[in-house]
Amino acid sequence: MKITSPTIVDTTDGQLEGIVQNGIFSFRGIPYTAPPINHLRWQPPQPVEPWTGVRSAKEFGSVSHQWMDSFPGQRHPVEIIGNSILIVPQSRSEDCLYLNVWTPGLDNAKRPVMVWIHGGGLENGAGSQPNYDGASLARNGDVVVVTINMRLGPFGYLRLADVTNGQIPSTGNEGRMDEIAALQWVQKNIATFGGNPGNVTIFGQSAGAIEVACLIAASPAKGLFHRAILHSTATHSAQTVDHANLITELFLQTAGVEPSDIDAIRNLSPEDLTRTSVQMLAAMAKLDPKLGRMHFNPVIDGTFLAQRPYDAIRAGGADNLSIMVGTTLDDTRVGLGNTPPMAMEYDAALAQVRNFLDDEAPRAMDRYTSFLKQRGAPHDPIDVVMAIETDRVLRQPSILLSEALLERGNPGHHFIVTYESPAYDGRLGSPHAIELAFIFGTHNDPQIQPFGGDGPVAEQFSARMQAAWSSFARTGDPSCDSVGHWPQYGRNRETMMIGQSWSVESAPFEDERQFWATFPGDPGLGLM
């Protein structure tokens, strides 16, 4: 390792100059592959061309083209409400493959490394979002934090190889190949930033956790990380080649381009591609509601990904890893649109549930109404449909992941976040992404605070989350002084309930788990 000035480091590609603020060094906009532009669009990531001299790493790089704020009047992603935690201030470009590093010291301390993979439905977001500033977590956890950008939407996840007879060879997993390239960069360079390449934790939320699950299962990612944390996801999320080709055919049809017209496909502008992604929401719903709301799930192609992540883990794909997995209590309460509906008639709620549960929908509505009543929770039709969807899409698959780890004898820790958002007068409960700003310590950002709140309770919640998450990154065990003993998930289904207070419960929400365990037929677990 060589440090030529307090904020200049050598990497395998050249020298970088960062900044130091309040004792934390940050390096932003670091290229980890060649720009995927022109003839490299829809190609696997290629090596960075080394540079001479000192490259500035003081500003974030551009981010992938995305549609969330590109087309006024269109729905925001169904994942997160409002603007506060969706803000991506950087410019959009196909030249977007950059990562960012925060570290307490440019030394030989060999700190744990935490690599964050952002959410956003695989079509929106960036590692440079204000929510994910790594300075506080690096400082309080004494860890090295890395956040990454990858190609999103049709730039990283559109399978064109089959419909174009190989003339455009994209597999639909190129964005995931970007993530692997970023992890390879970490292995080669992170020691220069005070990190330990032999102790790397990958963590992500929602679509980012789908990517984490995929990396656990993907052969090319083996050995690049040692622990994984999955927030609000399903290791069931994947698609066959045939399904990926169906999505591609629908995408090209929506774009008004014939699969045989290779030049026309290559000449689609970034605006054309992002606009088509927006229009695909309606096209997919019209074709078949069971296709879900996500266009670009991981492709089981037999090469990059041999099987669903869940099946791979059951077969031993996580045998050398420590894993944490969990959800929020009300994960999908913000999942029906830009502004969550405060009310819904029973017939409309039932129709929503029928999309995946068919004739079992009335029974599910009745059972979940009873479950919510028994807990003293709100149980209007809107509350019932949200509770069903939280469990179907996220919590039950997360439980199945923990059970798969248990069956293999692998260390697993399970959690449910119960901390409530003050937004919408508390009507959101404990929604999707509520915990993220507290992990990163960005909850006091004026744009983020309305979603998570402030004050002593929020400060304590953040301190505990940072302590537990950094403890897990350091040792594979989230137990620490501030939260106490956190047992591994075992036969009693031990789960850490994370809220204003933290406590371990055995088999929480067992009635709901048993409902899904005995569900007759395919309820589409994990399908978003």
N, C-alpha and C positions, 0 to 999 in steps of 0.2 A: 504494500500500500504506500502511496506517495501523496502527500498533501503539500502543494507548492505555495499556498497562502492560506489564511484562515478559512476562506470559502471557495477555494479552487481544488478540485479533485481530478485524478486521472481515472478514466474508465477505459474499457477495451476499445471504445470507438473514438476517444479523444478527451480533452480536458473540458470540464464544466465549471462554471462559476455560479454559485448560488448566493443566498443571503442568510443572515443569522438575525433572529429577532427573539428577544426574551430567552436567550439561551438555547433556542431550537434552530437548527440549520434546515433550510428548505431548498430543494432543487426541483424546479418545475419545468414542464415542457421538454422532458428528455426523450428523444426519439429512440424507440427500441426496435423498430424495423424500418425498412425503406418505405417511403410514402406509397400507399396502394393506389396510385393514380395512373391514368392513361392505360397502357397495356397491362399494368399490374392490377387494375380493377378485377375483382372476382378471382384473383390468383392467391395462392398461399403466401404468407408473409415472407419477405425477402430480407437479407441482411442490410443493416445500415451501412451507408458509405462513410467510412471514417472521415473526420475533419481535422484540419490543422488549426493551430492556435487555440484560443479559449472561446468556447461557445457559451453564451449567456443562458443560464437556467433560472432566470429570475421571474419569468412570466409563464403562465400556463399556455400550452399549445392549443391549436384548434381542436374541435370535437367533431365527431361524426355528424353528418347530416341527419336531421331528425324532424319529425313532423309536429311535435307537441305545440310549439309556438310559431310554426311556420305558416299555418293556415288559419287565420282568425275565423272564429265561428265554428270550428270543428271541436269535437269533444277532446278534452284532455285525456291522457292515459287513464285507464280505469283504476290504476293502482293507488294514487295519492291525491288528496284534495288540494285545491287552491293553488296559489303561486309560491308560497313561502319556501317550500322544500322541493319545488320543481325547478327552481331557477338554474339555468345553465348560461352564464353570461358570456362565454367565449364564442368566437366566430365559428361557423360551420364550414367544413371542408372535407373532401375525401382524403386529404393529407391530415390524418387525425390520430395516428398511432403514437401517442406520447404517454409517458408516465411521470409520476411526481413522488418525491421522497421527502419525508420529514424525519429528522434524527436528533437525539440529544447530544451526539458527539461524533466527530470524524476521528475515530480512535479504534483501538483493537478490543473494544468491550464485548464484542460478539453478542449483541442484544438479540432477543427474539424479533423476527420480522413478521409483520402483519400486512398481507396483500389484500386490498379491498377491491371487490368486483361489484360495480354499482347495479342497481335495479333500473326499471323503466320499461318493462315489457319487451326487452331486446330491441326496442325501437327508439328509446329516448334515454337521456341522462348522460353523465360523464363523471370521470374521477375528479374533476375540478369543481364540482358543485360546492357551494359554500357549506352545505351540510356535512361534507366529508373532509373539511380541512383537518389535516392530521396532527397539528401542532400540540393540542392539548393531550391527546392520547399518547403521543410520543413522550411528552414531558411527564405526565402523571404515571404512565405505565412503564417508563424506561424501555421503550420498544422503538423499532424502526418501522414507520408506517409508509406503505407504498399504495398509491391509487393509480388506476390505469384507465385509459380509453381503449375501446375496441371498435371495429366496424359494426354498425348497427343496421337493423332492418334489412332491406334488400342488398345493401352493400356488403354485409357480412354473413347473411343467413339464407340467401336465395339459391336453391339448387337448380342449376342450369345444365349440368353435364348431360343428363339424359334427353331432355326435350330438344337440345341443340346437337344431339349426336356427338357430344364431346368437343364441339367447336368452341364452346365456352365451358371450361372444365370445373366450374365451381360445384362443390359438394353440398353446400348448405351449412358447412361447419367452419367456414373461414374465420368468422369472428372468434370462434373457440381456438382456432390455431393462433390467432393474435394473442390470446390470453396465455397460451403456452409459450409463445415467443417472449412475452413479458416475464414469465417465470424463469425462462432461460437467462434473460438479462439479469434478473435478480441473482441467480446462481453465480454468474460470472462477475458481478459488480458490487453486490451489496456489502461485502466485507469492507470496501473502501468507505462506506457510509456508517461504519460501526455496527453492522448487522452480522448475523450468523447464518450463512447459507445452509447450514445443517439443521436449522430450526425455523422453518417457514410455515406460517399459518395462512391459509386462504380463507376469506370470509366474505359473505355476500348476502344480499336480501332480495327476496322476491325473484325477479328474473336473474339477478346476480347470483342467487343461491341455486337456481336451476343450472347456471354455469358451473358453480362449485361442484354440484352433484355430477355434472357431466365430466369435469376434470378428474374426479375421483374414479370414474369408470373408464376414462379414455387412456388407452395404452401409451400414447406419446407423452402423457403428463406424469408417468410414474417416476418417482424419485425427485420430483421438482418441489414437493411440499410434504409436510409431515403431520399437520393437523388441519382440521377444517371446521368451520362454523357456518351453519345454514339457518338463515332467518326466513321464515314465512315462505316455504317452498315445498315442492314435491319431487322426490327422486323418481316419480313415475313419469315425469314430463319428458316425452320423446315422441318421435314419429317414424314411421317406416319410410323407405324410399318411395313407395307408391304414393303415400300420403303427401310427402314433400313434393313429388311431381305434380300431384293434383293442385296443390297450392301454387306451384309455379305456373301451371297452365292457366289457373284463374287469375293470377297476377298479370300475366302477359295479355290475357283477354281484356282485363280491366284497363291495362295501359294502351290497348288498341294496337298491339304488335303481334305479328305471327311468329311462332317459334322457329320457323324456317328462315326468317329474315334476320340473319345474324348481325348484319350491319345496323339495322334499326334497333336491335336490342343494345348493341354496344353504344349507340348514339343517344340512348335515353339519358337525359340530363339529370343531375341530382334532384332538381325540382320535379321532374317527371316521376322519378322513382319514389320520392317521399309522398307526392300527391297520390300516387297509386296505392301506397300503403294505407293512407287514410280511407280511400274509396273501398279498399278490400274489406273493411269492417262490415259494411253493408252487404257486399257481395258474398262474404262467407255466411253471414246470418241468413241470407236468402237461400243459399245453396243447401245449408244444413246447420241448424243451431248447435248441433253436437260437435262441430268443428272447433268451437270455443272462440275466444277473443284474441288469442295469440297466433300470429301467422307463422312464426319461425322457431318452433321447438327443435331441440337437437335431433339430428338425423341419424338413425341407426343404419349406417352404410356398410358395416362389416369390416371397415378399415380403421377409420378414426374411432368409431363407436360400434362395439359389437352387439350390445344389448342395452335395454333400459338401464339407467344408473341403479335403480332399485334392485333389479335382477343381478346386476354385476356385483353389488355390495353383498347380496345374499350368497353369491358364489365366491366371495372372498376378496372382492376388489378393494375393500377398506381394511384389510387385515393388519396392515402396518401403520394405520392412522389412528389418531384420537379425534373424536368427533363430538361436537355439540349441535343440537338441533332443537328448534322450537318455533312457536308462533306467538302472535298477540291474541288476546282473548276475543277480540271483535275484528279480526283481520279484514274481512271483506265488507265491513259496514260502509266503506267508501267505494265499493266496487261496482256500483251501477251507473256511474257517470261523473260528470264534472262537479256538480253540486249534489250531495247525497239527498235522496228524497226523505223527508221527515215522516211521510205516511205512504201507505200503499193499500189499495183495496185487496181483499182476500183473493179474488179471482185473478188479479194481476200477479200477485205473489205466487199463487198456485201455478200459473202459466210459466213463470220464471223457473220454478222448481221442476216442472215437467220437461223442460229442455234436456235435462240429463237423467231424471228419475222416472220418466214416463208414468205408467199407471201406479207406481208406488208413491207418487208425489202427494196424494191426499194423506196417506198414512204417515209420511215423513212430516208433513205440516202438523198433523195431530200430535205426533210424538214429541216434536220439538216445542210445540206450544206447552205441553205438559212439563218438559224438561225446564223451560224458562220459568214457568210458574213456580215450580218446586224450589228454584233458586231465588225467587223473589225478583227476577229480572224482568225488564220490559218484554212483553210478548204480543205486541201488535203484529199483524202480518208482515210488515217490513222487518221487524226484529226477528221473526221466525225464519224468513228466507235468508237473511244475512247470517244467522247462526248455522243454518244448514249448509250454506255455501262456504263459510269459514271451515267447517269440519270436512266437507267433501273435497274441497280444493287443497287445503293446507294442513289442518291439524291431524286428520287421520293418516294421510301419507307420512307425516312426520313421526307419528307413533309407530307406524309400520317400519320406518327406517330405524328407530331406536330398538324395536324388537329384532330386526335383522342383525343389528350389531350384537345384541345380547345372545342371539342364537350362535353367532360365530365366536363368542367370548371376547369381543372387542370392547374397549372402553368407550362408553357413550354417556353423555349428559344431556338431559332433556329440560326444557323450560317453557313456561307460558308467561308472557308479559301481561300484567293486569293494570299497569299504570295508565291512568285515563287522561285523555286530551281535554283541555278546556274549550276547544273550538266547538262552535255550534251549541254553546251552553251545555257542553258535556254530552251531547246526544251521540257523539261518535264512540263513546266508551274508550276501549283500548284498541285503536285502529292500526291498520297497516302502516309500518314505518315509524310508529310513535317512539321507538327506542333508539333510533339511529343517531339523532343529534346528541343524545345523552352518552352514547358510546364514544362519539368523537369529541364531546365537550363543546359543541357548537350551539347548544340550546339557548344561549343568551344572545345570539345574533338577532337583531330586531326583526329581520324578515322570517326567522324560524320560530321565535318565541311564542307567537300566537298559537302555534300547533301543539307545543309541548308544555307551555307554562314556565313560570320562574319562581324564585323564592327559595327558602331553605329546603323544602321538600324536594324540589327539582335539583338543587345542588347535591343533596345527599344521594339522590337516585343516580345522578351522573357519576359521582365518585364511586359508588358501589359497582356500577356497570363497568367502568374503566378498570377497577381493581380486579373484578372477576374475569373479564375478557383478557386482560394482559397476563393474569395468572395462568389461564388456560394456555395462552400462547407460549408462556415460559416453560410450563411443566406438563401440560396435558390434563391439568386438574384445575377447575375454576374456583375451588375452595380458597378462601383467603380470610384475613382477619375481619374485614368489613362485612362479609356476608356469611361467615361461618363455614361449616362443613357442607359441601354439595356432593351428595353421594352419586355414584354411577347409577344409571337406569338399570333396574333389576326386575325380578319377578313381581315385586310390589309396585312396579311402574313409578318409581320415585321421580318426582318432577319438582323443579324449583319454580315457585310462583313469585314473579318479580314485579313488585309494585312499590307502594309507599313503604311497605314492609316486605321482607323476603322470608319465605318459609318453604320447607320441603313438605309436599303432600304425596300421599300414596294414591295412585290411580284416580286423579281428579277427572271429573266428568266421565265416569265409568259407564253410566247409562248410555251416553252418546257413543262411546267407543263400541259398546256391545251392539248397538243398533247397526252400525256399519259393518261390524264383524259378521253379522248374520244377514246382511242385505242380500236379497235374492236377485241375482243378475249383476250387470256391470253398471255401477253408478257413475262411472267416469272419474274415479278418484284422481285428483291431481290435475285434471284438465281445466285450464284457465280460459 
